Amino acid sequence: MLNKTYPYYLANVAVAANTDLEVTDKFSGEVATRVAMADAAAIDKAIGYAVEAMPALRAFPPFKRQAVLEHCVKRFRERYDELALALCIEAGKPINDSKGEVTRLIDTFKVAAEESVRIDGEIINLEISPRAKGYHGYVKRVPIGPCSFISPFNFPLNLTAHKVAPAIAAGVPFVLKPASRTPVGALIMGEILAETDLPKGAFSILPAHRDGADLFTTDERFKLLSFTGSPAVGWDLKKKAGKKKVILELGGNAAAIVDGDQGGKLDYVVDRLAFGAFYQSGQSCIGVQRILVHANVYDALREKLIAKTKSLIMGDPKDEKTFVGPMISESESKRLAGWMDSAVQAGAKIVAGGKVEGAMFEATLLEGVKRDTDLYRKEAFGPVAILERFDDFDTALATVNDSDFGLQAGVFTDSLAHAHRAWDLLDVGGVVIGDVPSFRVDNMPYGGVKDSGLGREGVRYAIEDMTEMRLMVMRETW
């Protein structure tokens, strides 16, 4: 079970300042633990310590950064079950999904450990004309400076890891605000980081209410803001961020296309669609929301997907048989139920699921959803998927692009031409052939276009954002 209380971490040190933040068990609704909450003064101190840590971090060599990351990997493995259970309780994530996220946490830190010792530069030939004869150029990457991180509730371990692990590898100090609904995993991460010899001020992990955390965005001592969360909040933060670099990993209403040549693979396709749409109660930025199916296979796929959806077990996330647990809150469940009801009133039909009770929202499949409804246009962020038929592959691509979002898309096709056409034409950050858009490996560049965000995560790509190029020009003789 969880500890009764958890401290926050200020300049690498545990501080039991208060127990103001109640963290609930998302299935029972009961208070599971209490966490220290940072005020503006603590956040200001953390930023100051991060600035002061820069000289020591510049002198902290890559092999020591690697050792810190390797220590984290070791300790995460030792505390695997504890981390998984904490995630299951504070996020309501089914225990099998929770274990999978701990595995990805470990993967992300492993990749960062490898990348920490190969942040290389380059030699540039400057002799492009007689005036540059005898000049040589050298480039290295240097830490950008103190970074501000704001992580979301839905992947409180792995999406936090995608900020913290590259920061350690790059040698930048950071101040992290974990989601107030799910702060425990990040605080356990802080406990493990506090066991290392990172210089004082290299990290602070400070749960804080959104309205009291403006310094994470506005303080000019930060040189980078990395935010993962809702589009409305993310774009608003960008407006307030001033001169600092901003990385936004926001939402989506991801689509999966099933081409007409998939008749012999429908069982596999259906399994992957059900996973992509309904794992962790659909609360994923790249969860499958729109399913476009070629007319040749639509009826057969529809029948199988309805049966699969109805077979998914909803219940206590601590039960290994549970596939669909609670949404993060009853208010989020009500919001999505309202969108579903509006879609039905506009002519949509629920063909599987549709039952809602408190934060529990049954895996739900609809067809005939009008394209001007909230359920179609916005990010559902819950266990709801929409089926629609198409006859022409290019029309399906255009339908996918008819969205304010562009994070990832999945395409099930055996046609190499169609695969390349999707890669060429889909206005998204990533195209996954032969699987759902929900697929992600932690070393790949991940991010979106349009309202889905700016920049890319994935350890090596995050390191590039957290470092800057510094040029040295050398003249042979003078």
C-alpha positions in Angstrom: 0.0 0.0 0.0 1.0 3.7 -0.2 2.8 5.5 2.6 0.6 7.6 4.9 2.4 10.7 3.7 5.0 11.8 1.1 7.3 14.8 1.2 8.2 16.9 -1.7 11.8 17.3 -2.9 13.5 20.8 -2.8 17.1 20.9 -4.1 17.5 17.1 -3.8 16.2 17.0 -0.2 12.9 15.6 1.1 10.8 18.2 2.8 7.8 17.2 4.8 6.4 20.8 4.7 2.7 19.8 5.1 0.2 17.2 4.2 -2.1 19.5 2.3 -2.6 17.5 -0.9 -5.1 14.5 -0.6 -4.5 11.8 -3.2 -7.5 9.5 -3.7 -7.8 5.9 -4.7 -9.5 6.4 -8.0 -11.5 3.3 -7.8 -12.8 3.6 -4.2 -12.8 7.4 -4.0 -11.2 7.2 -0.6 -8.1 9.2 0.4 -5.1 6.9 -0.2 -2.3 9.2 1.0 -1.4 12.8 1.7 1.4 14.7 0.0 3.3 17.8 0.8 2.2 20.8 -1.4 4.6 23.5 -2.5 3.7 27.2 -2.3 5.1 30.0 -4.4 8.0 30.6 -2.0 9.2 27.0 -2.2 9.0 27.1 -6.0 11.0 30.3 -6.1 13.7 28.7 -3.9 13.8 25.7 -6.2 14.4 27.8 -9.2 17.2 29.7 -7.4 18.8 26.4 -6.4 18.6 25.2 -10.0 20.4 28.3 -11.2 23.1 27.9 -8.6 23.5 24.2 -9.6 24.6 25.0 -13.2 28.4 25.3 -12.5 28.4 22.1 -10.6 26.4 20.3 -13.3 28.8 21.6 -16.0 31.6 19.9 -14.1 29.5 16.7 -13.6 30.9 14.5 -16.3 28.9 12.2 -18.6 30.0 9.0 -16.9 28.7 10.3 -13.6 25.4 11.2 -15.2 25.2 7.7 -16.6 25.9 6.3 -13.2 22.9 8.2 -11.8 20.6 6.9 -14.5 21.9 3.4 -14.0 21.2 3.6 -10.3 17.7 4.7 -11.0 17.2 1.7 -13.3 18.4 -0.6 -10.6 16.2 0.9 -7.9 13.1 1.0 -10.2 13.6 -2.7 -10.8 13.9 -3.4 -7.0 10.7 -1.3 -6.4 8.8 -2.6 -9.4 5.8 -3.9 -7.5 5.6 -0.9 -5.3 5.7 1.5 -8.2 3.0 -0.5 -10.1 0.7 -0.6 -7.1 1.1 3.1 -6.4 0.2 3.8 -10.1 -2.8 1.5 -9.9 -4.1 3.3 -6.8 -3.4 6.9 -7.6 -4.3 6.7 -11.3 -6.9 3.9 -11.3 -4.9 2.2 -14.0 -5.5 -1.5 -14.3 -2.6 -3.4 -12.7 -1.4 -5.0 -15.9 -1.2 -1.6 -17.6 0.5 -0.2 -14.4 3.2 -2.9 -14.6 3.6 -2.1 -18.3 4.2 1.5 -17.5 6.9 0.7 -14.9 8.6 -1.4 -17.6 8.6 1.7 -19.8 9.9 3.9 -17.0 12.9 1.5 -16.8 13.3 1.5 -20.6 13.3 5.3 -20.7 16.0 5.6 -18.1 18.1 2.8 -19.7 18.0 4.7 -23.1 19.0 7.9 -21.3 21.9 6.2 -19.6 23.1 5.1 -23.0 22.6 8.5 -24.6 24.3 10.4 -21.8 27.8 9.4 -22.9 27.2 10.1 -26.6 26.1 13.7 -26.8 28.5 14.4 -29.5 29.4 17.5 -31.6 30.8 17.9 -35.1 33.7 19.4 -37.1 32.7 21.9 -39.9 34.8 22.6 -42.9 34.7 26.4 -43.1 37.1 26.7 -46.1 34.3 27.3 -48.6 36.1 30.3 -50.2 39.6 31.9 -50.2 38.7 34.3 -47.4 38.1 31.3 -45.0 41.4 29.5 -45.8 42.9 28.2 -42.6 39.7 28.5 -40.5 38.1 25.4 -38.9 34.8 25.1 -37.1 33.9 22.9 -34.1 30.5 22.4 -32.5 29.6 21.0 -29.2 26.3 20.8 -27.3 26.0 22.5 -23.9 23.2 22.4 -21.3 20.5 25.0 -22.0 20.1 25.9 -18.4 17.4 25.3 -15.7 14.3 23.6 -17.1 10.6 23.6 -16.0 8.7 20.4 -16.3 4.9 19.9 -15.9 3.7 16.3 -16.3 0.2 14.8 -16.7 -2.0 12.4 -14.7 -2.4 9.7 -17.3 1.2 8.4 -17.5 2.6 9.8 -14.2 5.7 7.5 -14.4 6.6 7.3 -18.0 5.7 10.8 -19.2 7.6 12.2 -16.2 10.5 9.9 -17.1 10.6 11.4 -20.6 11.4 14.8 -19.0 13.6 13.8 -16.1 15.8 11.1 -17.7 16.9 13.3 -20.6 17.5 16.2 -18.2 19.9 14.1 -16.2 21.6 12.9 -19.3 22.0 16.4 -20.7 23.2 17.9 -17.4 20.4 20.4 -16.9 18.8 21.2 -13.5 15.0 20.9 -13.4 12.0 21.7 -11.3 9.1 19.3 -11.9 5.5 19.8 -11.1 3.8 16.4 -11.2 0.0 16.2 -11.7 -1.7 16.9 -8.4 -4.1 13.9 -9.0 -1.1 11.5 -9.4 2.0 12.8 -7.7 3.2 9.7 -5.9 5.2 8.0 -8.7 7.2 11.2 -9.3 7.9 11.5 -5.5 9.2 8.0 -5.4 11.4 8.9 -8.3 12.6 11.9 -6.3 13.4 9.6 -3.4 15.6 7.4 -5.6 17.3 10.5 -7.2 18.1 11.7 -3.7 20.2 8.6 -3.2 22.6 9.7 -5.9 25.4 12.3 -5.9 23.7 14.7 -8.2 24.8 18.3 -7.3 22.6 20.2 -4.9 19.8 21.9 -6.8 20.0 19.5 -9.7 16.3 18.6 -9.1 13.2 19.6 -7.2 9.9 17.8 -7.4 7.1 20.0 -6.2 3.4 19.2 -6.3 1.4 22.4 -6.5 -2.0 23.5 -7.5 -2.2 25.0 -11.0 -3.3 28.4 -9.8 -0.3 28.6 -7.5 2.3 27.4 -10.0 2.7 30.4 -12.4 6.4 30.5 -11.7 6.8 27.2 -13.6 5.8 29.1 -16.7 6.6 32.8 -16.2 9.9 32.8 -14.4 12.7 33.9 -16.8 15.3 32.0 -15.0 14.0 28.9 -16.7 15.4 28.4 -20.2 12.9 25.7 -21.3 9.3 24.7 -20.4 8.2 21.2 -21.2 4.5 20.6 -20.7 2.4 17.5 -21.3 -1.3 17.9 -20.9 -4.4 19.4 -22.4 -4.3 21.6 -25.5 -6.2 24.5 -23.9 -3.8 24.6 -21.0 -0.7 24.0 -23.1 -1.3 26.8 -25.6 -2.2 29.2 -22.8 1.1 28.4 -21.0 3.0 29.1 -24.3 1.5 32.6 -24.4 2.8 33.3 -20.9 6.2 31.6 -21.2 8.1 34.6 -22.4 11.5 34.1 -24.1 12.1 30.5 -23.0 11.9 27.5 -25.4 8.6 25.7 -25.1 7.9 22.0 -25.8 4.3 21.0 -25.8 3.0 17.4 -25.9 -0.8 17.8 -26.1 -3.9 15.9 -27.1 -5.3 14.2 -30.1 -8.3 12.3 -31.5 -6.3 9.7 -33.2 -7.6 7.7 -36.1 -6.9 4.1 -37.3 -7.5 3.2 -41.0 -8.3 -0.4 -41.9 -7.7 -1.0 -45.6 -9.8 -3.3 -47.7 -7.0 -5.9 -48.0 -7.2 -6.9 -44.3 -9.9 -9.6 -44.5 -7.6 -12.4 -43.4 -6.2 -10.4 -40.5 -9.3 -9.2 -38.8 -8.8 -11.0 -35.5 -5.4 -9.3 -35.1 -6.7 -5.9 -36.2 -9.7 -6.1 -33.9 -7.5 -7.0 -30.9 -5.2 -4.1 -31.6 -8.1 -1.7 -32.1 -9.8 -2.7 -28.9 -6.5 -2.3 -27.1 -5.8 1.1 -28.6 -9.3 2.4 -27.9 -9.9 1.1 -24.4 -6.6 0.5 -22.6 -6.3 2.5 -19.4 -9.9 3.6 -19.9 -9.0 5.4 -23.1 -7.1 8.1 -21.3 -4.2 8.3 -23.7 -3.3 11.1 -26.1 -2.8 8.5 -28.9 -5.8 6.3 -27.9 -7.9 5.2 -30.9 -10.9 7.5 -31.2 -11.8 7.2 -34.8 -11.8 3.9 -36.7 -12.2 4.2 -40.5 -12.9 0.8 -42.2 -13.0 0.0 -45.9 -16.4 -1.2 -47.1 -15.0 -4.5 -48.2 -14.3 -5.5 -44.5 -16.6 -3.2 -42.6 -19.4 -5.5 -41.7 -17.1 -8.4 -40.6 -14.9 -6.1 -38.6 -17.9 -4.4 -37.0 -19.3 -7.7 -35.8 -16.0 -8.8 -34.3 -15.2 -5.5 -32.7 -18.6 -5.2 -31.1 -18.1 -8.7 -29.6 -14.6 -7.8 -28.4 -15.7 -4.6 -26.9 -18.5 -6.3 -24.9 -16.1 -8.9 -23.6 -13.8 -6.4 -21.9 -14.0 -6.6 -18.1 -14.6 -3.4 -16.2 -13.9 -3.2 -12.5 -11.3 -2.9 -9.7 -8.0 -2.0 -11.3 -6.2 -4.1 -8.7 -7.8 -7.2 -10.2 -5.6 -8.7 -13.0 -8.7 -9.6 -15.0 -9.8 -6.0 -15.2 -9.2 -4.3 -18.6 -11.2 -1.1 -18.0 -10.8 0.7 -14.7 -12.2 4.1 -13.6 -11.6 7.3 -15.4 -9.5 9.8 -13.4 -12.6 11.5 -11.9 -16.4 11.4 -12.0 -16.4 14.9 -13.5 -14.4 13.6 -16.5 -16.8 10.7 -16.8 -19.8 13.1 -16.8 -18.1 15.3 -19.4 -17.6 12.4 -21.8 -21.1 11.0 -21.1 -22.5 14.4 -22.1 -20.6 14.3 -25.4 -21.9 10.8 -26.0 -25.5 11.7 -25.3 -25.3 14.7 -27.6 -23.9 12.5 -30.4 -26.8 10.1 -30.0 -29.3 12.9 -30.0 -27.7 14.0 -33.3 -28.3 10.5 -34.9 -25.4 8.3 -33.6 -26.0 4.8 -32.4 -24.3 3.0 -29.5 -23.5 -0.5 -30.7 -21.6 -1.7 -27.6 -21.2 -0.4 -24.1 -22.6 3.0 -23.1 -23.1 2.3 -19.4 -21.7 5.0 -17.0 -21.7 4.9 -13.2 -19.6 7.5 -11.3 -16.1 7.4 -12.7 -16.7 4.0 -14.3 -17.3 4.3 -18.0 -17.9 1.1 -19.9 -15.9 0.4 -23.1 -18.2 2.0 -25.7 -18.4 1.8 -29.5 -20.6 4.0 -31.7 -21.3 4.4 -35.4 -23.0 7.1 -37.3 -21.4 9.9 -35.3 -21.8 13.3 -37.0 -18.5 15.0 -37.8 -19.5 18.3 -36.2 -20.1 16.8 -32.7 -17.8 17.2 -29.8 -17.4 13.5 -29.6 -15.9 13.5 -33.1 -14.1 16.8 -33.2 -12.5 17.0 -29.7 -10.3 14.7 -27.7 -12.6 12.1 -26.0 -9.9 11.0 -23.5 -12.0 8.1 -22.4 -13.1 4.6 -23.4 -15.1 5.6 -26.5 -14.4 4.9 -30.1 -16.3 5.7 -33.4 -16.7 3.4 -36.3 -17.2 4.7 -39.9 -17.0 3.3 -43.4 -15.0 4.4 -46.4 -14.7 3.3 -50.0 -11.6 5.1 -51.2 -8.2 5.2 -49.5 -7.4 8.8 -50.3 -10.8 9.8 -49.0 -10.0 8.1 -45.7 -6.7 10.0 -45.5 -8.5 13.3 -46.0 -11.0 12.3 -43.3 -8.1 11.7 -40.9 -6.7 15.1 -41.7 -10.0 16.8 -41.1 -9.1 17.4 -37.5 -7.6 20.1 -35.4 -5.2 17.5 -34.0 -2.3 15.6 -35.5 -0.4 13.4 -33.1 -0.2 9.9 -34.6 -2.3 7.7 -36.9 -2.4 4.0 -37.5 -2.9 2.3 -40.9 -3.6 -1.4 -41.4 -2.7 -2.1 -45.0 -0.6 -4.7 -47.0 -0.1 -2.1 -49.8 3.3 -0.5 -49.8 2.0 2.2 -52.0 -0.8 3.0 -49.5 1.7 2.9 -46.6 3.9 5.5 -48.3 0.9 7.5 -49.4 -0.3 7.7 -45.8 3.2 8.7 -44.6 3.3 11.4 -47.3 -0.2 12.8 -46.8 -1.3 12.3 -43.2 -0.7 15.6 -41.3 0.5 13.9 -38.1 3.7 13.5 -36.1 3.9 9.8 -36.7 2.3 7.1 -38.9 2.2 3.5 -37.6 1.8 0.9 -40.3 0.3 -2.4 -39.2 -0.7 -1.2 -35.8 -2.7 1.3 -33.9 -1.6 4.9 -33.3 -1.3 4.1 -29.6 2.0 2.3 -30.3 5.1 4.0 -28.9 8.6 2.9 -28.1 10.6 5.2 -25.8 13.5 6.0 -28.1 11.5 7.1 -31.1 10.7 10.8 -31.8 7.2 11.4 -30.5 5.1 14.5 -30.8 2.5 16.2 -32.9 1.5 19.0 -35.2 -1.4 21.4 -35.3 -3.2 21.5 -31.9 -1.3 18.4 -30.8 1.8 20.4 -29.8 5.3 21.5 -30.6 8.6 19.6 -30.6 9.4 16.0 -30.0 10.1 13.7 -27.1 12.0 10.5 -27.1 15.2 10.6 -25.2 17.7 11.7 -27.8 15.3 14.3 -29.2 14.6 15.7 -25.8 18.3 16.0 -25.1 18.7 18.0 -28.3 16.0 20.4 -26.9 17.7 20.6 -23.5 21.1 21.5 -25.0 22.3 24.2 -27.3 25.0 24.2 -30.0 28.1 26.2 -29.2 30.5 27.0 -32.0 34.2 27.5 -31.8 36.1 28.8 -34.8 39.9 28.4 -34.9 42.3 30.0 -37.3 45.5 28.0 -38.0 47.8 31.0 -37.9 47.5 34.7 -37.0 
